[in-house]
Amino acid sequence: MDKLKSVLSGEEARRDDRTILETVNEASTLGWGTRVKGFVACFVVGAGFTVLGVGMLWLPRIGLTIFIVFYTLGNICALGSTMFLMGPMKQLKRMCDKTRALATAIMITCLVLTLCAAFWWKNFGLALLFCILQVLAFAWYSLSYIPFMREALLKLLAVCMK
């Protein structure tokens, strides 16, 4: 019956003009309460992964590898949690804005390089360096959402360096 109503009202023709992304976005629209719950859940899981990774750092032989995996997964979950608040497409567009594109590229590159250094290259010193760069890149990326914060931080650093 709904299909017949949409055809008779001309709504069906308008549906054909939509792209696949618009159709997926419409089908996955969440209410605000659900978005906040998804954000909190994903962020808590990410923080849990990070804390668990730090706790496993002290295990002999495998501790560093477990730390790297959990720490990287924690950052990915924390980044993914913001997609609940804005929606995936809007978040991806904002990540690629000219003010955030470099920070986003460095952050994602550090996430990938951390895992490569740990598993492929077996160089744990380099993996720890990439973990530190992950923290800095994630912080720089996060500061881009606070108006004028990065500029103020750069000015503060310039004053402190004098």
C-alpha positions as CSV (number, residue, x, y, z in Angstrom):
1,M,0.0,0.0,0.0
2,D,2.8,2.4,0.8
3,K,4.5,1.6,-2.5
4,L,1.2,2.5,-4.3
5,K,0.9,5.8,-2.4
6,S,4.4,6.8,-3.3
7,V,3.9,6.0,-7.0
8,L,0.6,7.9,-7.2
9,S,2.0,10.9,-5.3
10,G,5.1,11.1,-7.6
11,E,7.4,10.5,-4.6
12,E,8.8,7.4,-6.4
13,A,10.2,9.5,-9.2
14,R,12.0,11.7,-6.7
15,R,13.5,8.6,-5.0
16,D,15.1,7.6,-8.3
17,D,17.1,10.9,-8.4
18,R,19.0,10.2,-5.1
19,T,22.5,8.8,-5.0
20,I,23.4,5.7,-3.2
21,L,25.0,7.8,-0.4
22,E,21.9,9.8,0.1
23,T,19.8,6.6,0.3
24,V,22.2,5.0,2.9
25,N,22.3,8.3,4.9
26,E,18.5,8.4,5.0
27,A,18.2,4.8,6.0
28,S,20.7,5.1,8.8
29,T,19.5,8.3,10.4
30,L,19.6,8.0,14.2
31,G,17.8,10.1,16.8
32,W,19.9,12.4,19.0
33,G,19.7,10.2,22.1
34,T,20.8,7.2,20.1
35,R,23.7,9.2,18.7
36,V,24.9,10.3,22.1
37,K,24.6,6.7,23.4
38,G,26.6,5.4,20.4
39,F,29.2,8.1,20.9
40,V,29.6,7.4,24.6
41,A,29.7,3.6,24.1
42,C,32.3,3.8,21.3
43,F,34.4,6.4,23.2
44,V,34.3,4.2,26.4
45,V,35.4,1.2,24.4
46,G,38.2,3.2,22.8
47,A,39.3,4.5,26.2
48,G,39.1,0.9,27.6
49,F,41.3,-0.4,24.8
50,T,43.9,2.4,25.5
51,V,43.9,1.7,29.2
52,L,44.1,-2.1,28.6
53,G,47.0,-1.6,26.2
54,V,48.9,0.5,28.7
55,G,48.3,-2.2,31.4
56,M,49.6,-4.9,29.0
57,L,52.7,-2.9,28.2
58,W,54.5,-4.5,31.2
59,L,54.0,-8.1,30.1
60,P,57.3,-9.7,29.1
61,R,57.9,-10.4,25.4
62,I,54.4,-9.7,24.0
63,G,53.5,-6.6,26.1
64,L,54.7,-4.1,23.6
65,T,52.9,-5.7,20.7
66,I,49.6,-5.9,22.7
67,F,50.0,-2.3,23.8
68,I,50.5,-1.1,20.2
69,V,47.4,-3.0,18.9
70,F,45.1,-1.9,21.8
71,Y,46.4,1.6,21.7
72,T,45.8,1.9,18.0
73,L,42.3,0.3,18.3
74,G,41.5,2.7,21.1
75,N,42.4,5.7,18.8
76,I,40.3,4.3,16.0
77,C,37.3,3.8,18.3
78,A,37.7,7.3,19.7
79,L,37.8,8.7,16.2
80,G,34.9,6.6,15.2
81,S,32.8,7.7,18.2
82,T,32.6,11.2,16.7
83,M,30.9,9.8,13.7
84,F,27.9,9.0,15.8
85,L,27.5,12.7,16.7
86,M,27.8,14.1,13.2
87,G,27.0,11.2,11.0
88,P,29.7,9.4,9.0
89,M,29.5,11.5,5.8
90,K,29.6,14.8,7.6
91,Q,32.5,13.6,9.8
92,L,34.4,12.4,6.7
93,K,33.8,15.8,5.0
94,R,35.0,17.7,8.1
95,M,38.0,15.5,8.3
96,C,39.0,16.5,4.8
97,D,38.4,20.3,5.3
98,K,41.4,22.4,4.5
99,T,42.0,23.2,8.2
100,R,42.0,19.5,9.2
101,A,43.3,17.6,6.1
102,L,46.9,17.6,7.1
103,A,46.2,16.6,10.7
104,T,43.9,13.9,9.4
105,A,46.4,12.6,7.0
106,I,49.2,12.5,9.6
107,M,46.9,10.8,12.1
108,I,45.8,8.1,9.8
109,T,49.4,7.6,8.5
110,C,50.6,7.2,12.0
111,L,47.9,4.7,12.8
112,V,48.9,2.6,9.8
113,L,52.7,3.0,10.4
114,T,52.4,2.0,14.0
115,L,50.9,-1.3,13.0
116,C,53.4,-1.8,10.2
117,A,56.3,-1.1,12.5
118,A,55.1,-3.6,15.1
119,F,54.0,-6.4,12.8
120,W,55.7,-6.1,9.5
121,W,59.1,-4.4,10.3
122,K,59.3,-5.7,13.9
123,N,60.9,-2.4,15.0
124,F,59.4,-1.6,18.4
125,G,61.3,1.6,18.8
126,L,59.8,2.9,15.6
127,A,56.4,1.7,16.7
128,L,56.6,3.6,20.0
129,L,57.7,6.7,18.0
130,F,54.6,6.3,15.9
131,C,52.4,5.9,19.0
132,I,53.8,9.2,20.3
133,L,53.1,10.8,16.9
134,Q,49.5,9.4,17.1
135,V,49.0,11.2,20.3
136,L,50.3,14.5,18.9
137,A,48.4,14.2,15.7
138,F,45.1,13.2,17.4
139,A,45.5,16.2,19.8
140,W,46.2,18.6,16.9
141,Y,43.3,17.2,15.0
142,S,41.0,17.5,18.1
143,L,42.1,21.1,18.7
144,S,41.0,22.0,15.1
145,Y,37.4,21.7,16.4
146,I,37.9,24.5,18.9
147,P,37.9,27.8,17.2
148,F,41.3,29.6,17.2
149,M,42.7,27.1,19.7
150,R,45.5,25.9,17.4
151,E,46.6,29.5,16.6
152,A,46.5,30.4,20.3
153,L,48.6,27.3,21.1
154,L,51.2,28.2,18.5
155,K,51.4,31.8,19.8
156,L,51.9,30.4,23.3
157,L,54.6,28.1,22.2
158,A,56.3,31.0,20.3
159,V,56.3,33.1,23.5
160,C,57.6,30.2,25.6
161,M,60.5,29.6,23.2
162,K,61.7,33.2,23.5
